[in-house]
Amino acid sequence: MNVTEAVTSRRSVRQFLDQPVDKATLERVLESAQHSPSGGNTQPWNAVVVGGEELTRITAAIKEKVATAPVGGNMEYAIYPKDLDGRYEEQRRAVGREMFNSVGLERDDAAGRVAQMAQNWNSFGAPVQLFTYIKKYMGLPQWSDMGMWLQTVMLLLREEGLDSCPQEIWAMYGSYMRELLGISDDYVFFCGMAIGHRDLDAPINNFEVPRIPISDAIEFRGF
Ligand SMILES: Cc1cc2nc3c(=O)[nH]c(=O)nc-3n(C[C@H](O)[C@H](O)[C@H](O)COP(=O)(O)O)c2cc1C
């Protein structure tokens, strides 16, 4: 698999097969991902890789939490800016529309949509979660470094025949997630990432994710 194939075959997978992922593969991916760039080589990312009974424990705990606080609670950062507008807001809505359409959920089917969103807490059936966190005092550049590292992990997973879904929904309960994972409050919980084998036939893994043309985001000058 070359880089272009890894980039274009990656998508956020929201239905995984009931197949395990071995630790050696994950270690290989994470070793290679350490080559990600970061400003000043600070390598500000931190993560806990969770599977087996530990994932069962966390899944049960978060579901209990969600039942008592369905709109979240212990957030440590805003998942979206409150004034998200224009093409950004349109893009956010468009992918949601496509995703719900793919599984036959109408716009007014609030219960169906909530049930689909709740699949996040099951890691969409994936056997592994990668929960990420970063020192509280880190700034925007280090958060960007964390993103580069996450994308590197996702691409390397493709090379291993694996798939992923980054999940910031877990940040709705950020400080609770830190508590569950035993991470001190010197840190901010960033996101989860479900990792496993893609169910190739699942409609939710096959809708087209709209992309804007590069001319809407990027300008060439001097060419
Ligand atoms: C940091 C981050 C957090 C995300 N959180 C979630 C999430 O909680 N649940 C979810 O279903 N998708 C989540 N996504 C997936 C995005 O919706 C997805 O990347 C975007 O729609 C583009 O689609 P693609 O990844 O399939 O190319 C997240 C993506 C990123 C990069």
PDBQT file of the ligand as one rigid body, heavy atoms in Angstrom, charges set to zero:
ROOT
HETATM    1  C1  LIG A 301     -10.630  14.500  16.069  1.00  0.00    +0.000 C 
HETATM    2  C2  LIG A 301     -11.811  13.832  15.418  1.00  0.00    +0.000 A 
HETATM    3  C3  LIG A 301     -12.886  13.454  16.197  1.00  0.00    +0.000 A 
HETATM    4  C4  LIG A 301     -13.981  12.798  15.634  1.00  0.00    +0.000 A 
HETATM    5  N1  LIG A 301     -15.021  12.392  16.449  1.00  0.00    +0.000 NA
HETATM    6  C5  LIG A 301     -16.005  11.599  15.947  1.00  0.00    +0.000 A 
HETATM    7  C6  LIG A 301     -16.963  11.006  16.810  1.00  0.00    +0.000 A 
HETATM    8  O1  LIG A 301     -16.987  11.227  18.016  1.00  0.00    +0.000 OA
HETATM    9  N2  LIG A 301     -17.877  10.165  16.265  1.00  0.00    +0.000 N 
HETATM   10  C7  LIG A 301     -17.912   9.902  14.920  1.00  0.00    +0.000 A 
HETATM   11  O2  LIG A 301     -18.758   9.124  14.477  1.00  0.00    +0.000 OA
HETATM   12  N3  LIG A 301     -17.005  10.461  14.073  1.00  0.00    +0.000 NA
HETATM   13  C8  LIG A 301     -16.045  11.275  14.550  1.00  0.00    +0.000 A 
HETATM   14  N4  LIG A 301     -15.084  11.810  13.726  1.00  0.00    +0.000 N 
HETATM   15  C9  LIG A 301     -15.092  11.480  12.310  1.00  0.00    +0.000 C 
HETATM   16  C10 LIG A 301     -15.462  12.656  11.406  1.00  0.00    +0.000 C 
HETATM   17  O3  LIG A 301     -16.850  12.806  11.380  1.00  0.00    +0.000 OA
HETATM   18  C11 LIG A 301     -14.890  12.342  10.013  1.00  0.00    +0.000 C 
HETATM   19  O4  LIG A 301     -13.481  12.335  10.076  1.00  0.00    +0.000 OA
HETATM   20  C12 LIG A 301     -15.316  13.338   8.945  1.00  0.00    +0.000 C 
HETATM   21  O5  LIG A 301     -16.718  13.335   8.789  1.00  0.00    +0.000 OA
HETATM   22  C13 LIG A 301     -14.661  12.993   7.610  1.00  0.00    +0.000 C 
HETATM   23  O6  LIG A 301     -14.995  11.668   7.239  1.00  0.00    +0.000 OA
HETATM   24  P1  LIG A 301     -13.961  10.493   7.079  1.00  0.00    +0.000 P 
HETATM   25  O7  LIG A 301     -13.110  10.405   8.309  1.00  0.00    +0.000 OA
HETATM   26  O8  LIG A 301     -14.821   9.253   6.879  1.00  0.00    +0.000 OA
HETATM   27  O9  LIG A 301     -13.104  10.794   5.872  1.00  0.00    +0.000 OA
HETATM   28  C14 LIG A 301     -14.003  12.524  14.248  1.00  0.00    +0.000 A 
HETATM   29  C15 LIG A 301     -12.920  12.924  13.467  1.00  0.00    +0.000 A 
HETATM   30  C16 LIG A 301     -11.839  13.572  14.030  1.00  0.00    +0.000 A 
HETATM   31  C17 LIG A 301     -10.674  13.970  13.160  1.00  0.00    +0.000 C 
ENDROOT
TORSDOF 0
